Amino acid sequence: MSEQLIDHNIVNADARAAITDQVIVEKRPARRLDGSTADGLYNFWITLNNPKQYNSYTTEMVKALILAFRETSNARDVVAVVFTAAGDKAFCTGGNTKEYAEYYATRPLEYRQYMRLFNDMVSSILGCDKPVICRVNGMRIGGGQEIGMACDFSIAQDLARFGQAGPKHGSAPIGGSTDFLPVMIGCEQAMVSGVLCEPFSAHKAMRLGIIMDLVPALKVDGEFVPNPLVNTSTMFDDWGRIAHGEAKTGDELKAGKEMMAKGEVDLSLLDARVEELCAKLLETFPDCTTKTVEELRKPKLEAWNRNKENSRAWLSLNMLTEANSGFRAFNDGNKEVGREIDFAELRRALAAGTPWSEELVQSLIPGAKPKS
């Protein structure tokens, strides 16, 4: 008779699942490289399930993710963790802007408590005792980019987009991106991504080294084709810059959109590549793998631990000013009126000494609704 082992989880799986149905947790049978099942071993799949809001995470989802990563870290029969999301449009676009705009805006103390949960979510990924694979099923933007970069490996479908949103929408990418980006892609490219907030393709992400692999996802006439909206061969533009992974323009872009319209998204190659990586991880000594992962995480972890608390404090106070206007503009706006404030008007107002107030916020937001 086997010894009864102690359960080191804070809550059981039922209690974790009761928090929200927007985080799905599954133990899937682990496979060897030849495709056979490794009996008694599993991979732990954690799936964000909020596709209508591009898999943005609510407060309740953050709680469930913390517990899910702790659960898989303690699971003795789990080889690896696959962190992904529902659908093919988005892995995650970050925090839920509806919740931010309608609850946390103007409530810095509430947001400070939320950011404690956020920090614990990122730390739970960085501290997981199993290798964590980000299965990038769609765009990975803002806080979604941050929790994705906290993972150890990333494999993307090549229609996915990557990037930050902070300074465009009233925040700063200090939930991990300012820590991880310089380590992963270098200071200059980190500055470009973090400050300008211009999204980039999965092909460029591969070139920059922010993901380990990518696979085509568009199927046209039964055949997989690379993303037709970006340059996928090594070439240079008219300025002599590397154009691989950059968006096409003109007639090439028009032709790419026409091809997109004819095709369908199929993530079977993404799943196969993720399973292959899980199988490779299975064929290693578990403790040696865990120690190696822990050591290789140190550059990210050291930067994260150095900054996360003062970042939490700044983000909380920012909910009184720029985040109040930025998140509300995004939440209240649409394609017709836009989702960004009038930045020039804000700068003029601040230069004139105008204090932050509801009147100032209302004047900046396209199509603003009075805040009750």
Helices and strands as residue ranges (DSSP letters): H 13-19, E 23-31, E 37-48, G 51-53, H 59-74, E 78-85, E 90-92, H 97-99, I 100-104, H 108-126, E 132-136, E 139-141, H 143-149, E 153-157, E 161-163, G 166-168, H 177-185, H 187-191, I 192-196, E 200-201, H 202-208, E 213-215, E 218-220, E 223-225, H 250-262, E 264-265, H 268-282, H 286-318, H 322-332, H 343-351, H 358-364
